[in-house]
Amino acid sequence: MKLLNIFESEEINNEKVMVSLDSDKFNGLIRANDTAGYIIDCLKNDTSENELIINMVKKYGITEERASLGVSSILKQLRELGLIIE
């Protein structure tokens, strides 16, 4: 899976702010905290949910269960917005 390649992003005050460059696919911006921003960055390349979980465990030193909950939550939101290519 991968994030649609329609965003320009910047780090502003410890938040990832992403602005859509294609208003036909998504009209607006996304603000994400550090953790969600990391997941979004990983989704710029083709990856799997399991790879995202493994990366979160390594980066943040959290349990696989906690990483899975966070990854699932972010992916659900991005899917609902139609921003993920499966």
matplotlib code that plots the C-alpha trace (Angstrom):
import matplotlib.pyplot as plt

x = [0.0, 1.1, -0.1, -1.4, 1.3, -0.7, 0.7, 3.4, 4.4, 6.3, 7.2, 5.7, 5.9, 6.5, 3.5, 3.5, 1.3, 0.3, -1.4, -3.2, -1.9, -4.9, -8.3, -10.2, -8.8, -8.6, -9.4, -7.7, -4.8, -3.8, -2.2, -0.5, 1.5, 5.0, 3.8, 1.2, 3.7, 6.2, 3.6, 2.7, 6.3, 6.7, 3.7, 5.4, 7.0, 5.1, 4.9, 2.7, 0.8, 3.1, 6.2, 4.7, 4.2, 7.8, 9.1, 7.1, 8.3, 11.9, 11.6, 9.5, 10.4, 6.8, 5.1, 3.9, 0.3, 0.5, 2.1, -0.6, -3.3, -1.7, -1.0, -4.5, -6.0, -4.0, -4.6, -8.3, -8.5, -6.4, -8.5, -11.7, -10.4, -9.5, -5.8, -4.3, -3.4, -3.8]
y = [0.0, 3.6, 7.1, 9.0, 11.2, 14.4, 16.1, 18.7, 18.5, 20.5, 20.2, 23.1, 23.3, 19.5, 18.7, 17.4, 19.6, 18.2, 20.3, 18.6, 19.5, 17.8, 19.2, 16.6, 13.8, 15.7, 19.3, 20.5, 19.9, 17.2, 18.0, 15.1, 14.6, 13.1, 9.5, 9.9, 11.9, 9.1, 6.6, 9.0, 9.3, 5.5, 5.4, 7.5, 4.2, 0.9, -0.9, -3.3, -2.8, -5.3, -3.4, -0.2, -1.9, -3.3, 0.2, 1.8, -0.8, 0.0, 3.7, 4.3, 1.3, 0.4, -3.0, -4.6, -4.4, -0.6, 0.0, -2.1, 0.0, 3.2, 2.0, 0.6, 3.9, 6.1, 3.7, 3.6, 7.4, 7.6, 4.9, 6.7, 9.7, 7.6, 8.5, 5.0, 3.0, -0.7]
z = [0.0, -0.6, 0.0, -3.0, -4.4, -4.2, -1.1, -0.4, 3.3, 5.8, 9.5, 11.4, 15.3, 15.6, 13.3, 9.8, 7.7, 4.3, 1.6, -1.3, -4.8, -6.4, -5.2, -7.3, -5.1, -1.8, -1.0, 2.1, 4.4, 6.9, 10.3, 12.0, 15.2, 15.1, 15.2, 12.5, 10.5, 10.7, 9.4, 6.6, 5.6, 5.5, 3.2, 0.6, -0.5, -1.1, 2.3, 4.2, 7.5, 9.1, 8.0, 9.4, 12.8, 12.8, 12.0, 14.8, 17.3, 16.3, 16.2, 19.3, 21.5, 22.0, 22.0, 18.8, 20.2, 20.8, 17.4, 15.7, 17.3, 16.2, 12.6, 12.2, 13.4, 11.0, 8.1, 8.8, 8.6, 5.4, 3.8, 4.7, 2.9, -0.1, 0.2, 0.2, -2.9, -1.9]

ax = plt.figure().add_subplot(projection="3d")
ax.plot(x, y, z, "-o")
ax.set_aspect("equal")
plt.show()
